[in-house]
Structures are given as C-alpha cells and as structure tokens.
C-alpha cells in the first residue's frame, strides 16, 4: 500500500508538473508574440532628406527606410517638407504631430491603409486623392488640429471618429462606418459629410455623442448595424435603407 501510494503521488506530481509546464509555455508564447509586435511597431519619422517629396523615397525617412505595415509613419517638426503619397501604402499608424506645417498629398490612384495604431492629425494639412483611405479594425481617426480633406472615393472608418479642433472636409466622397462593435462619433457640435454609409456588421453601432449633429448633405445609406447615441443624424437628401439594417435608438432628423 505504501509503495502504491508513492507511485500515485509521483504520478500526481508528474501530471501537475506537466500542467504547469504547459501553462508556462503558453504564457511564454503569448508574451513573446506581444513583444515581437511591440518591437516591430517602430516609429519612422519623415526627415525630408530625399531629393523628391515622394513617400516612396527611402532617404526621406529616418534610417533611410520608408515605413512598412508594422510601422508608424510620423510627421513632426523634424522636417516640414511637403510629402506626396506616390504609391499605395499600408502602415500600422499615421501621426501628423504638432510642428509639422507641410502638406501631405495622396496622389491619384494610390490607396492608404492605416492599422491599429490610429490615424492622428494635430497639425499640417492632409489632402486626399481619388482612391480609398481605410482606417481598419481598431484604428481610431482623430483630428485635433491642422486640416484634413478626405478622398473623393471612400474613407472607411472602423473605430472612433473624433474632431476636437482643426478641420475635417469630406470632399465629394463617401464616409463609411464599417467593422464591428460600437463606434463613437464626437465632434464640435456639428460635422458635415457628403455621402455617409453605415455598414456595421455583427450588431455594431454608430453612436453620435450627446449634443452633436452629423449632417449628411447627399445620400445616407443604411446597410447594416444600428444608429445609437444621444446625438442626431440630420439627413438632408435621400435615405437608402436595406432590409439588413438593424435600426437603433438614435435620433434621425429628416432635414
């Protein structure tokens, strides 16, 4: 009986040890995955060292390497030289910081995709072109200074939309509330869009902040999701509602 008890205890110990080892391995994998992604999200600063204004010219960036999909493209007082997005780009973030007074232009035919480190404009000027700008999942779009003019194509936003200062010009394009989950829209009392589409899947919602009015001068397209929040969506032209749209508790004003 003593021998059997000892064997059982040893087996029990080995089971516990195996569980602990598996737990440590899982934790190690998660931590390393996180650290790798944090390390890879490098800040690449526009230093204007190139012969042209082109985004694609490596010499215009710190370290002489243009930002990749794992990097945050940063504009600051380091160089106020104008920049032209001369090729389609995909970066994890764009920061246009205080001190940058130049103009960033999206050239014709070139798309812009920004990831989870957000699209922040606090100075300078961003001028959209004729191709899509996508602020993908978890990408917050914020204007706290400077001037942003959207593309004549589609600006797709999957996270918060905030304009606290500066200016947002929708141009003649479409602004689309995309992705899943609740999406806060907050601005200084009123904000005007040209074409606005709500296409929030999995029960997602556009929540306009209390006291704010979102004015839509052309067609408001309600494809999927909800309109919620204490603010108002003021539709001043046509409304196109699909059977897949979920409704919501927000206020829709017919102009």
C-alpha positions in Angstrom: 0.0 0.0 0.0 2.8 2.3 0.8 4.5 1.6 -2.5 1.2 2.2 -4.4 0.7 5.5 -2.6 4.2 6.6 -3.5 3.6 5.7 -7.2 0.3 7.5 -7.2 1.9 10.6 -5.6 4.7 10.6 -8.2 2.1 10.2 -11.0 0.1 13.1 -9.5 3.3 15.2 -9.3 4.1 14.5 -12.9 0.6 15.5 -14.0 0.8 18.7 -12.0 4.3 19.4 -13.4 3.0 18.8 -17.0 0.1 21.2 -16.5 2.4 23.9 -15.1 4.9 23.4 -17.9 2.1 23.7 -20.5 0.9 26.9 -18.8 4.4 28.4 -18.7 4.9 27.6 -22.4 1.5 29.2 -23.3 2.4 32.3 -21.3 5.8 32.4 -23.0 4.3 32.2 -26.5 1.8 35.0 -25.7 4.4 37.3 -24.1 6.8 36.8 -27.0 4.1 37.3 -29.6 3.2 40.6 -27.8 6.8 41.8 -27.5 7.6 41.0 -31.2 4.6 43.1 -32.3 5.5 45.9 -30.0 9.2 45.9 -31.2 8.1 45.7 -34.8 5.8 48.8 -34.5 8.7 51.2 -35.0 8.2 54.9 -35.3 9.6 56.1 -38.7 9.9 59.8 -38.9 9.7 62.0 -42.1 13.1 63.8 -42.1 12.8 65.1 -45.7 16.3 64.0 -46.6 15.5 62.8 -50.1 15.8 64.6 -53.4 12.0 64.4 -54.1 8.9 64.8 -51.9 7.9 61.2 -52.6 6.8 58.9 -49.7 8.5 56.0 -51.5 11.9 57.6 -51.5 13.7 55.9 -48.5 16.0 58.9 -47.9 13.0 61.0 -46.8 12.7 58.8 -43.7 14.7 58.3 -40.6 17.0 55.4 -41.0 16.5 55.8 -44.8 13.8 53.2 -44.9 10.1 54.1 -45.6 7.5 52.8 -43.2 6.1 49.3 -43.6 2.8 47.8 -42.4 4.4 47.3 -39.0 5.5 50.9 -38.6 4.0 54.2 -37.5 4.7 56.9 -40.1 5.3 60.1 -38.1 5.4 63.8 -39.3 6.8 66.4 -36.9 8.9 69.5 -36.7 11.9 67.3 -37.8 11.0 68.3 -41.3 8.1 70.4 -42.6 8.8 69.4 -46.2 5.7 68.5 -48.2 5.1 64.8 -48.8 3.4 63.0 -51.7 2.0 59.5 -51.3 3.2 58.4 -54.7 2.5 54.7 -54.1 -0.2 52.7 -52.3 0.8 52.4 -48.6 -0.1 50.3 -45.6 1.1 51.3 -42.2 0.1 50.5 -38.7 -0.3 54.2 -37.9 0.0 57.7 -39.2 0.8 60.6 -36.7 0.9 64.1 -38.0 2.2 65.9 -34.9 2.3 69.5 -33.7 5.2 71.2 -35.5 4.6 69.7 -38.9 3.3 72.5 -41.1 3.7 70.9 -44.5 1.1 69.3 -46.9 0.7 65.5 -47.3 -1.0 64.7 -50.6 -2.5 61.4 -51.7 -1.6 61.0 -55.3 -4.1 59.8 -57.9 -4.7 56.1 -57.9 -2.9 55.4 -54.6 -4.6 53.8 -51.6 -3.9 54.5 -48.0 -4.5 51.8 -45.3 -3.9 52.5 -41.6 -3.9 49.9 -38.8 -4.4 49.6 -35.1 -2.0 52.5 -34.1 -4.5 55.0 -35.4 -4.7 58.0 -37.8 -4.0 61.2 -35.8 -3.9 64.7 -37.3 -2.9 67.5 -35.0 -1.1 69.9 -37.4 -0.3 70.4 -41.0 -2.5 69.5 -44.0 -3.6 66.1 -45.4 -5.2 66.2 -48.8 -6.9 63.1 -50.1 -6.9 62.0 -53.7 -9.2 59.8 -55.7 -8.7 56.4 -54.1 -9.7 54.7 -50.9 -8.5 55.6 -47.4 -9.1 52.8 -45.0 -8.8 53.1 -41.2 -9.0 49.4 -40.5 -10.1 47.5 -37.4 -9.2 49.2 -34.1 -7.9 52.3 -36.0 -9.2 55.5 -34.3 -9.4 58.5 -36.5 -8.7 61.8 -34.7 -8.4 65.4 -35.9 -7.2 67.7 -33.1 -5.6 70.4 -35.2 -4.5 71.0 -38.8 -6.7 70.3 -41.8 -7.9 67.0 -43.3 -9.5 66.8 -46.7 -10.9 63.4 -47.5 -10.6 61.4 -50.7 -13.2 61.7 -53.5 -13.5 57.9 -53.3 -14.3 56.3 -49.9 -13.0 56.9 -46.4 -13.7 53.8 -44.4 -13.6 54.1 -40.6 -13.9 51.1 -38.2 -13.3 52.8 -34.8 -13.9 56.2 -33.2 -14.3 59.4 -35.3 -13.2 62.5 -33.3 -12.8 66.1 -34.4 -12.0 68.3 -31.5 -10.2 71.1 -33.3 -8.8 71.8 -36.7 -11.0 70.9 -39.7 -12.4 67.9 -41.5 -13.5 68.3 -45.1 -15.4 65.3 -46.5 -14.8 66.4 -50.1 -17.2 64.7 -52.6 -16.5 61.2 -51.4 -18.2 58.7 -49.2 -17.5 58.2 -45.5 -18.3 54.7 -44.4 -18.8 53.5 -40.8 -17.5 49.9 -41.1 -16.3 47.0 -38.9 -18.0 45.6 -35.8 -18.8 46.9 -32.3 -19.8 50.3 -31.1 -18.3 53.3 -32.8 -18.3 56.7 -31.1 -18.6 59.8 -33.2 -17.7 63.0 -31.4 -17.1 66.5 -32.8 -17.5 70.2 -32.0 -21.3 70.4 -32.2 -21.8 69.8 -35.9 -19.9 67.9 -38.6 -20.9 67.7 -42.3 -20.5 64.7 -44.6 -21.3 64.4 -48.3 -22.3 60.7 -48.6 -22.5 58.6 -45.5 -22.9 54.8 -45.3 -23.5 52.8 -42.1 -22.4 49.2 -42.6 -21.6 47.9 -39.2 -21.7 44.1 -39.0 -22.4 41.8 -36.0 -24.8 44.3 -34.5 -22.3 47.2 -34.5 -23.5 50.7 -34.0 -22.7 54.3 -34.7 -23.0 56.3 -31.5 -23.3 60.1 -32.1 -22.3 62.0 -29.0 -24.9 64.0 -27.0 -25.3 67.5 -28.3 -23.7 66.7 -31.6 -25.4 66.7 -35.1 -24.0 64.8 -38.0 -25.2 66.5 -41.2 -25.4 64.3 -44.4 -25.9 66.5 -47.4 -26.2 63.7 -50.0 -27.4 60.1 -49.7 -27.5 58.4 -46.3 -27.1 54.7 -46.9 -28.2 52.4 -44.1 -26.9 48.9 -44.9 -26.2 47.1 -41.6 -25.8 47.9 -37.9 -27.5 50.5 -35.7 -27.8 54.2 -35.2 -27.5 54.9 -31.5 -26.3 57.6 -29.1 -27.9 60.8 -27.8 -26.8 62.9 -30.8 -28.6 63.5 -34.1 -28.0 62.4 -37.7 -29.5 65.1 -39.9 -30.3 63.6 -43.4 -30.8 66.4 -45.9 -31.2 64.3 -49.0 -32.1 60.7 -50.0 -32.1 57.8 -47.5 -31.4 54.3 -48.7 -32.2 51.6 -46.2 -31.5 47.9 -46.7 -33.6 45.2 -45.1 -30.4 44.1 -43.3 -30.2 47.4 -41.3 -31.0 46.9 -37.6 -32.4 50.3 -36.7 -31.3 51.6 -33.2 -32.3 54.2 -30.7 -30.6 57.2 -32.1 -32.3 60.3 -33.5 -32.7 60.6 -37.3 -33.8 64.0 -38.4 -35.2 64.4 -41.9 -33.5 67.8 -42.5 
